[in-house]
Amino acid sequence: MDSATQMVIDGQQAFAMINAVLWTLLRTGALLMAAPLIGTRAVSVRVRVIVAAALAMALMPMLPAPPAQIAFDAPTVLTVLRELALGVSMGFMLRLAFEAGALAGELISQGTGLAFAQMSDPLRGVNSGVVGQWFYLAFGLLFFTLNGHLALVSLLVDSYRALPVGHALPDTAAMLAVAPTFFMQVLRAALGLALPVMVAMLAVNLAFGVLGRAAPALNPIQLGLPTALLLGLFLLALLAGELGPPVQRIFDLSFDAARQISA
């Protein structure tokens, strides 16, 4: 085999590898752009693209073969859109799990008197309460503690094996029904996470309400706010040690919902 033929074969292999990486990068990049933590505004787009490209190159040899070439026709455009939609949908399911923590923090802050403490949240790109941000960060730490990043890579590999690039979606109606069902589970989980503190703070507010009717001279408003604040912080400290099991259940629900989309 002469050098010219060897160069042609090497060039074809190189283009085939680039083609496979590009196809893998579509779903991988869309998932990371919509995923929590790395998909937030706190991480620059350049870093997200580098991480997505590195992950795509690492996973490409283990995945089913993508289409042989990229052509500018309708099937290719539809395949590209389908890959982006799958990645964004799976990332959105994972992000909803973190929003459950933020919602639980907002519900708790309403009862503890910390709802007025609003500040810019760089992770979510909105103004939110400090308790909600604390819950979001706690969910992020527990995500890595529970090996959620490894489960994310496993989810991505399983999605390619269940639904390779270029294959049609099995049941679009069933996929669309996953998000509303999981959204209801997220609301239920957020309420269950915040309910103990909410009930305790409701009892405290009722007690000071009765005290205000019985002895108005004690000025229960000035006593109630610092008491509710200190008790709320104490209950948050107790809740922090019990976050592991309920947060793990929320993550399990989110990964199950993401797998249902790509199943």
PyMOL commands that set and color helices and strands:
alter all, ss='L'
color gray80, all
select helices_A, chain A and resi 3-34+45-62+74-112+130-145+148-162+172-176+178-214+216-218+220-240+244-262
alter helices_A, ss='H'
color red, helices_A
select strands_A, chain A and resi 118-121+126-129
alter strands_A, ss='S'
color yellow, strands_A
deselect
rebuild
show_as cartoon
